[in-house]
């Protein structure tokens, strides 16, 4: 029986991890908090899938406590003592955490008994969350803590946390550490799989699986911000199946030559805000103005014509149509222009020429029919920026990309700002907001919780506002040791 | 993004044939067993080889080949209605819609053609009336979806009954008249093929076609591109109905049908086969026409199997197996890319 709780050996990892070179080899000792640092969320997701049985390949070996095992499904993983809390929560929105607990613990016995068991378990580890409200009304942190309790309710030896930094603010991460320490003292092993160095810092031991290529720094030209271009006043969005409004009286101003970063946790309303600004949210109320002119009634296409470009990121399919050809995608928003149309027929030749020129110019040519997220984003940005927009709205622009790709996208985005236009970046990534933004607005549960200058704030402070522990305009004493 | 069009067309044909071969193997095994049991029950001392022999001669061969008996012209003409129904289903699928009302539109088209003929109009006018009737039949679910977001699968399906019973009532006295229809003979197939080509051209080369494809591709991207969604839905369903209507018209104008369209005939026959062919072709318009031809051929073969050994439903059962296998599309694409993940 070796001293390792978990060993993983995948000789050529290329196939399932999309890594160009190198295998993957992990040695995790029992009773330690071990961080595995990787390049991108896709890679961390792949590794998690292998460990939890969501993906099965014949290409490598996993050993638990020295014995080779086959993990064929998440249920199988649990039987073998491997539990996980994932990057995206796997809870059913309409049920309560208590319902989930009863599903996990076998649903036998009364509701009351289940609740006391759940609360006892949560209390033992100091995990505070709500058991009786529908999941859809829980905050990101409450869901995470709930899922932790659910995982601990099973008899696990190894707890896998996939990208916890994506679900928790820096402060919540810090508060998590004592709990993880406690688990290891009980003999359990904690595996943090992440792409964030800050998150990996917390661990006792680290395995670095990054490809080690850093990019060069981002360049933000010193520009005095110009006039207000895109302005939103009191944007409110109420959706039928949600009790709370998704956006509450959100107001923001974007200036020329400036990057306005909107930062929020998953579920804070970033996507809805981006879509509302771009004109794709029919139920949004409030005013949107471009260079003083009211465009609230304009459709998405009309706003594009007026000068608002939108890169919807993964949530919007990158603004590309999967089955259409590349030239067709390049003219997606302009297919009615006279240049590409001739008495009802598409001018394919023109389209292809335009697409080739544009992609060459922007160095955005995809290498293959199947495009990676970064390539899709480059193509989308090439298209949007060709229209020389007044304002570019980018929603989670570097989601799912590795460090190098993300840097490249960020550089392209900054070109808009350095060209004295407005750039609005909506992101969940604190680091991205701080490096790209000239001003940072924190969005928490649908409202703007605060406005900051990157040089005058910290990731920690931003995190506090993101979780709603603090709010500008509401001076509450915060009694945590700083 | 897209691959070469010709290549995907051929891939579809290949896939259809592979599904056919597999289904035949399964069906053949079943047919052998049935033959074996039947022979034993009939008191004949029969061995396995005998059973195989009889099964092949009475079952597989007729199934595969008897479509050709009456000569290519006849067979191709008979295939036209199913080809058009398949095209109709594929067209609506391209827009992400499910035109389950095509059987009703088929009936409307047939009725229009019959009435036209009864009034002594030349065949091409009859066909145009059929097209118009089908288009109207498709326009109604289209309008309901565009205006009220009514699911077209439901409205279409229910309209089938309205259309078919309506048509039956309308044509009650005309039974004798049906035999007097002008016989288009060989023209039916070229018309169907031309319409398939036209559809392909429409989708690939024109602006409205582009809009339809975009809508079917991704809802979000359609909104992003600012497509007039209601208008496109209406157009797509109307065109789909048009194709189905022409199919109905052709069915009667070529003398393939001698009775007034009734429920069983339109819903369980061409309508179903058309849908099946479209699924087999993965929604590709030209592929749908090709698969329509294949299925029509097999449908004719199904009725020619040795009735003493095989119940008449056997042929349809095999068609159903083909459809089932074709729906394993996921298996196909994984197989091609050579990756077996989940």
Interface residues (C-beta under 8 A of the other chain):
Chain A: X15 X16 X54 X55 X56 X57 X280 X299 X300 X301 X302 X304 X310 X312 X315 X316 X317 X319 X320 X321 X322 X323 X324 X325 X326 X328 X329 X332 X333 X335 X336 X341 X344 X345 X346 X348 X369 X371
Chain B: X1 X2 X3 X205 X206 X207 X208 X210 X211 X213 X214 X217 X218 X220 X221 X223 X224 X225 X226 X339 X341 X342
